[in-house]
């Protein structure tokens, strides 16, 4: 008869395997639990179970890797096969759609605006939060600013389906007492929601990220010099080159050719980073005759 310890271990294995099959990458455990696990009979006698191995070198202080034999922690966090990647992304989406970490946002939203585009995209755009149109349709950047962003993307020779578009906040910031308009997400709201974006970035692994507007840049990079001074200068975010530029809404408010040219110069730099072909016509967009 199996010992109580082995029965518990087998039940734990089954539970972890079930979590993994549903797309989970890690489970949180307390430091106290890890210390207790280190003193189990299995640890003392170095008994190994062929069903489950935990690599101590890869385990994080407060995370338990769901790695099975032949797999590594990083392999699960960054699925290599298209099937694994699609499944992990679908699981992430389901978690985001059910999120109620910000009760005031969950109670006022119509939709969770997860993101749209190719999960194999080389180029990713990140905005701050959904607006009224996005909340209504459940898709980011579909209002007037979104339509302009689509035109900018098309001017590079790509389409919305070729890139990935997301926001730091997946829910529209609530506007109590207001019948219209939007508000800037708070730092706490962005900090609460940004882990979803981190997982999107880790799964998509874009070659370049474009941060749209001052709030998006602040949410990604923290307090900065401001979008006016930062735009057009390469930064790095989670190991990926990041280009800060103006939000399309800014261009709707300021129709000056010089401002449109600044955004287009940022996009030309992005195209060059991605080694995309650039025609002479594209290089001359928004230059004065």
C-alpha positions in Angstrom: 0.0 0.0 0.0 1.3 3.4 -0.9 2.3 5.6 1.9 0.3 8.7 2.7 3.1 10.8 1.4 3.1 9.1 -2.0 -0.7 9.3 -2.2 -0.5 13.0 -1.6 2.3 13.3 -4.1 0.3 11.5 -6.8 -2.7 13.7 -6.1 -0.5 16.8 -6.4 1.0 15.5 -9.7 -2.5 14.9 -11.1 -3.6 18.4 -10.1 -0.5 20.1 -11.6 -0.9 18.1 -14.8 -4.5 19.2 -15.0 -3.5 22.8 -14.5 -0.8 22.5 -17.2 -3.3 21.0 -19.7 -5.4 24.1 -19.2 -2.5 26.4 -20.1 -1.2 27.3 -16.7 2.5 28.1 -16.6 3.1 28.4 -12.9 1.4 28.4 -9.5 2.1 30.6 -6.6 3.5 29.0 -3.4 4.7 30.7 -0.2 8.3 30.6 1.0 7.1 28.6 4.0 5.6 25.9 1.7 8.9 25.7 -0.2 10.8 25.3 3.1 8.4 22.5 4.2 8.8 20.8 0.8 12.5 20.8 1.2 12.2 18.8 4.4 9.9 16.0 3.1 11.1 12.4 3.3 11.4 12.4 -0.5 13.8 15.3 -0.3 15.9 13.8 2.5 16.2 10.4 0.7 16.4 12.0 -2.8 13.6 9.7 -4.0 12.5 10.8 -7.5 9.1 10.3 -9.0 9.3 9.6 -12.8 6.1 11.5 -13.3 7.3 14.8 -11.9 10.6 16.6 -11.5 11.2 20.1 -10.2 14.4 21.7 -11.3 15.6 23.6 -8.2 17.9 25.8 -10.3 15.0 27.1 -12.4 12.4 27.4 -9.6 11.6 31.0 -8.6 11.3 31.9 -5.0 7.6 32.1 -5.0 6.7 30.0 -8.1 6.5 26.3 -8.7 7.3 25.3 -12.3 4.9 23.0 -14.0 7.7 21.3 -15.9 7.4 17.6 -16.7 10.2 15.2 -17.6 12.0 16.4 -20.8 10.6 20.0 -20.4 12.1 23.1 -18.9 10.6 26.1 -17.2 11.3 28.4 -20.1 9.9 25.9 -22.6 6.5 26.0 -21.0 6.6 29.8 -20.5 7.5 30.2 -24.2 5.7 27.4 -26.1 7.6 26.5 -29.2 5.0 24.6 -31.3 2.1 26.5 -32.9 -0.4 24.3 -31.1 1.2 25.0 -27.7 1.4 28.7 -28.4 -2.2 28.9 -29.6 -3.4 26.9 -26.6 -1.4 29.1 -24.1 -2.7 32.2 -25.7 -6.3 31.0 -25.6 -5.9 30.1 -21.9 -4.5 33.6 -21.2 -7.4 35.2 -23.0 -9.9 33.2 -21.0 -8.2 34.3 -17.7 -8.3 37.9 -18.8 -11.9 37.8 -19.9 -12.9 36.5 -16.4 -10.7 39.0 -14.5 -12.3 40.9 -11.7 -9.1 42.2 -10.0 -10.4 45.8 -10.3 -14.0 45.5 -9.1 -14.8 49.1 -10.1 -13.7 48.4 -13.7 -15.3 44.9 -13.9 -18.6 46.3 -12.8 -18.7 49.2 -15.3 -17.2 47.5 -18.4 -19.2 46.1 -21.3 -16.2 44.1 -22.7 -12.7 43.0 -21.7 -10.6 44.3 -24.6 -7.9 41.6 -24.7 -6.1 42.4 -28.0 -6.3 41.7 -31.7 -4.0 40.5 -34.5 -1.5 37.8 -35.2 0.1 35.9 -32.3 3.1 35.5 -34.5 3.4 39.2 -35.2 6.9 40.7 -35.5 5.4 44.1 -34.6 3.3 44.9 -31.6 1.5 48.2 -30.7 0.6 49.0 -27.1 -1.8 51.7 -26.1 -3.0 52.8 -22.7 -6.6 51.6 -22.3 -9.9 51.0 -24.2 -12.2 53.9 -24.9 -16.0 53.8 -25.3 -15.9 52.4 -28.9 -13.5 49.7 -27.9 -15.5 48.8 -24.8 -18.6 48.5 -27.0 -16.9 46.3 -29.6 -14.4 44.4 -27.5 -11.5 45.2 -29.8 -8.7 47.7 -29.3 -8.3 50.8 -31.4 -11.5 50.8 -33.4 -12.6 54.4 -32.8 -11.4 57.4 -34.7 -7.9 57.1 -33.3 -7.9 53.4 -34.1 -8.9 54.1 -37.7 -5.9 56.4 -38.0 -3.7 53.8 -36.5 -4.9 51.3 -39.1 -4.0 53.8 -41.8 -0.5 54.2 -40.3 -0.1 50.4 -40.3 -1.3 50.1 -43.8 1.2 52.8 -44.9 4.0 50.6 -43.8 2.7 47.8 -46.1 1.2 45.8 -43.3 -2.4 45.2 -42.2 -4.0 44.9 -38.8 -4.0 41.1 -39.2 -0.2 41.2 -39.6 0.6 43.0 -36.3 -0.7 42.7 -32.7 -2.5 45.5 -31.0 -3.1 45.6 -27.3 -3.5 48.0 -24.3 -1.9 48.0 -20.9 -5.4 48.1 -19.4 -7.9 45.5 -20.7 -10.9 47.3 -19.3 -12.1 50.8 -20.0 -11.4 53.1 -17.1 -14.7 53.9 -15.4 -16.0 57.4 -15.6 -18.5 57.8 -12.7 -20.8 60.8 -13.1 -19.8 61.2 -16.8 -22.0 60.3 -19.7 -19.0 60.6 -22.2 -15.3 61.0 -22.4 -12.4 58.9 -21.1 -9.9 59.2 -18.2 -6.3 58.2 -17.8 -5.7 54.9 -16.1 -4.2 55.1 -12.6 -0.8 53.7 -11.8 -2.4 51.1 -9.6 -4.8 50.0 -12.4 -1.9 49.6 -14.8 0.2 47.7 -12.3 -2.7 45.3 -11.6 -3.4 44.7 -15.3 0.0 44.7 -16.9 0.9 41.1 -16.1 -1.6 40.1 -18.9 0.4 42.3 -21.3 3.6 40.7 -20.1 2.3 37.3 -20.9 1.1 38.5 -24.3 4.6 39.8 -25.1 6.3 36.6 -23.8 4.0 34.4 -26.0 4.1 36.6 -29.2 7.8 37.5 -28.9 7.6 40.5 -31.3 10.8 41.9 -32.7 9.6 45.4 -32.1 7.1 47.1 -29.8 5.6 50.5 -30.5 4.3 52.4 -27.4 1.5 54.8 -28.3 1.3 57.9 -26.3 2.6 59.3 -23.0 0.4 57.1 -20.7 1.4 53.9 -22.5 5.1 54.9 -22.2 4.7 55.7 -18.5 2.9 52.4 -17.9 5.7 50.5 -19.6 8.8 52.4 -18.6 7.7 54.3 -15.5 8.1 58.0 -15.0 10.0 59.4 -18.0 11.0 62.7 -19.5 7.7 62.9 -21.4 6.6 61.6 -24.8 7.9 64.8 -26.6 11.5 64.1 -25.6 11.2 60.3 -25.8 9.5 59.7 -29.1 11.8 58.6 -31.9 14.4 57.2 -29.5 14.8 53.4 -29.1 14.3 51.9 -25.6 14.2 48.3 -24.5 11.2 46.6 -22.8 11.4 43.0 -21.5 14.4 42.5 -23.9 12.5 43.8 -26.9 13.3 47.1 -28.8 10.6 49.6 -28.0 9.8 52.8 -30.0 7.8 55.5 -28.2 5.7 57.6 -30.4 2.6 59.9 -30.3 -0.8 58.4 -29.8 -3.0 58.6 -32.9 -5.5 60.7 -30.9 -2.8 63.4 -30.7 -2.6 63.6 -34.5 -6.4 64.0 -34.6 -6.1 67.0 -32.3 -3.0 68.4 -34.1 -3.2 68.1 -37.8 0.1 69.8 -38.5 2.1 68.1 -41.2 5.2 68.4 -39.0 3.6 66.3 -36.3 2.4 63.7 -38.8 6.0 63.5 -40.1 7.4 62.9 -36.6 5.2 59.8 -36.2 6.0 58.6 -39.7 9.8 59.0 -39.0 9.3 56.8 -35.9 7.5 54.2 -38.1 10.3 54.4 -40.7 12.8 53.6 -37.9 10.6 50.6 -36.9 10.5 49.4 -40.5 14.3 49.6 -40.8 14.6 47.7 -37.5 12.4 45.0 -38.9 14.3 45.1 -42.2 11.2 45.9 -44.2 11.5 47.3 -47.7 11.0 51.1 -47.8 10.1 52.8 -51.0 11.1 56.3 -52.0 7.4 57.2 -51.8 7.2 56.0 -48.3 10.4 57.9 -47.2 8.8 61.1 -48.5 5.4 60.8 -46.8 4.4 64.1 -45.0 7.4 66.1 -46.3 6.7 69.6 -47.5 6.7 69.9 -51.2 
